[in-house]
Amino acid sequence: MKLYFSRNLNPRVAVAVARHLAAPVDYVHAAPLDPSQQEKFRALNPNLRVPILVEGDQSLWETDAIACRLSQLTGSDFWRTGTAQPEMIRWLSWGTHNFIAACDKVHFERVTKQRYGLGPIRDDLVAEGLSGFAEAATLSPGSTPSLEEVSSAERAPRRELIVSSRPRREGRRDRSAS
Ligand SMILES: N[C@@H](CCC(=O)N[C@@H](CS)C(=O)NCC(=O)O)C(=O)O
């Protein structure tokens, strides 16, 4: 079983999950947007993105789906089931549409786009991302050791990339606040 990854945000989450679960995967570094690798990766993920988990002739893409599958394969409750599941889904969904969306915007402009030579940094998109991040960072999941925590924490090292260009905020809003 192969887990294709790069150093970027979503693949880092998949790698962290696989390591946390001690999943029996071979880690394979990938550059799916590199023209020389596109043909191979289009067959595995038509979006040309990583992470991708390949089991036999099946390929699975999307970080959360991979986390779910690895949790199944290792018999873990890391991907919550039962009554705890809605809480996990809530934070995954919120993170996708808010925190992660904002981080991705800045990361794409400043890192991915530059790495692949996809054009100059668009300051308007960076500003949008920074503003979304500032708003989203006032809320964060709790400290339950499940996917929603890892998903946010894995992006934390890349926060420097984002917060270095904005003033520090005072405190964090309580998640129960409206
Ligand atoms: N929604 C997808 C997003 C995947 C994605 O955007 N991957 C980016 C990195 S964050 C990518 O493959 N970029 C090209 C690269 O890293 O080489 C997921 O959750 O897996």
The ligand as an SDF file (V2000), in Angstrom:
LIG
                    3D

 20 19  0  0  0  0  0  0  0  0999 V2000
   -9.0730   18.4040   -0.9190 N   0  0  0  0  0  0  0  0  0  0  0  0
   -7.8090   17.7410   -1.1480 C   0  0  0  0  0  0  0  0  0  0  0  0
   -6.7430   18.8040   -1.3880 C   0  0  0  0  0  0  0  0  0  0  0  0
   -5.4610   18.2060   -1.9320 C   0  0  0  0  0  0  0  0  0  0  0  0
   -4.4720   19.2970   -2.2920 C   0  0  0  0  0  0  0  0  0  0  0  0
   -4.8340   20.4650   -2.5250 O   0  0  0  0  0  0  0  0  0  0  0  0
   -3.2110   18.9250   -2.3150 N   0  0  0  0  0  0  0  0  0  0  0  0
   -2.1840   19.8930   -2.6350 C   0  0  0  0  0  0  0  0  0  0  0  0
   -1.2990   20.1170   -1.4070 C   0  0  0  0  0  0  0  0  0  0  0  0
   -2.1700   20.8140   -0.0600 S   0  0  0  0  0  0  0  0  0  0  0  0
   -1.2740   19.3650   -3.7230 C   0  0  0  0  0  0  0  0  0  0  0  0
   -1.3030   18.2030   -4.0700 O   0  0  0  0  0  0  0  0  0  0  0  0
   -0.4500   20.2600   -4.2700 N   0  0  0  0  0  0  0  0  0  0  0  0
    0.5790   19.8560   -5.1730 C   0  0  0  0  0  0  0  0  0  0  0  0
    1.7940   19.3550   -4.4340 C   0  0  0  0  0  0  0  0  0  0  0  0
    1.7880   19.3310   -3.1880 O   0  0  0  0  0  0  0  0  0  0  0  0
    2.7720   18.9980   -5.0920 O   0  0  0  0  0  0  0  0  0  0  0  0
   -7.4650   16.8440    0.0310 C   0  0  0  0  0  0  0  0  0  0  0  0
   -8.0220   17.0700    1.1300 O   0  0  0  0  0  0  0  0  0  0  0  0
   -6.6870   15.9030   -0.0990 O   0  0  0  0  0  0  0  0  0  0  0  0
  1  2  1  0
  2  3  1  0
  2 18  1  0
  3  4  1  0
  4  5  1  0
  5  6  2  0
  5  7  1  0
  7  8  1  0
  8  9  1  0
  8 11  1  0
  9 10  1  0
 11 12  2  0
 11 13  1  0
 13 14  1  0
 14 15  1  0
 15 16  2  0
 15 17  1  0
 18 19  2  0
 18 20  1  0
M  END
$$$$
